[in-house]
Amino acid sequence: MVNPPPGSTPSLSRLPGLDMARFLAVAGMVLVHARDVLAQDAAGSAALWLEISQSIATNRARLLFFLLAGVGVALMSRRQGAGAGVLLRRALFLALLGTGLALVGWGDLILVFYGVLFVVAVLLMRLDSRSLLAIAAVVAAAGVLRLAASPFADDTLTNVLLLVGEMVPLLCIGLVIGRADLTNDAYLVRLGAVGALMALPALAFLAHTGAWDITEVEGRVEPAAALVSTMGLSVVVLALCLRIVPRKAGWWSPLVAAGGMPLTAYVGHALLFTVLTRTADWDLGTATGVAAGYLAVLALVAGPWRTWRGSGPIEALMRRVSRPTPPGLINDARMKPVE
């Protein structure tokens, strides 16, 4: 499974691959929001490959973000001074930030959910890996079984169970993964293999039914296939990023730097898209081009910004209002930026 290998000694240095995975998660959400928010005629003249690629990213990027939350919490908890108090203050910060975005017109509440996830992490972070994986399986089953019992249900209870059934399992899996030595190549290969074994059969089934967009699956088997495939893909993406991106990020540096400030990246696109929706009337191709342009500018600016300031402005604010991060903490804002 994804348990840390016995006797492994986790690395406590900065992990460029983790920031790369964060960038991919943010990039996926930006592209999906471009379709949902900016594109007035998403099914119009856009190329079929563009529609399919954005359907594939829908919700999967968000769930990757939940997995990375668990990994991040596990890494933080291995250092003194990053305990429950820090997590609860960061949870409050994220919830308030998400609420503020909602008040200015942004419709995605993921930062509020992320804050709730940090509270859940406080309750789970001391459990052993087997308990975490058991909780992941039980909670995931709750939402899936609810929809399987009533395939076309769209009530509040079903939606809550499905949301919790996505968030908590990925958090638990991330907590388990974050306890391992994520610089151990053999472990990363096994991790990627487990993720692929989870994802491929479920993806084949979804491809057969044409259910690319997992937010629109209906029926008794499709919800389970959607969740299992997304869990597996998230694990594969994380393992690949950690395996491929070297300790010195090289030409990956702009993307790694952008991934090191995911909150700033997310809030920036939320504010930009909120303003653009009041003036723009674009098709899917144009909206995607705007999203790609935003990501390109972000990658160009992030490197110099991190060299100058050390971390993104919103990340720095969150650390300030929660607690100053001790020197040497994983992904410390004051550490030298990756090269």
Order of alpha helices (4+ residues) and beta strands (2+ residues): alpha-beta-alpha-alpha-alpha-alpha-alpha-alpha-alpha-alpha-alpha-alpha-beta-alpha-alpha
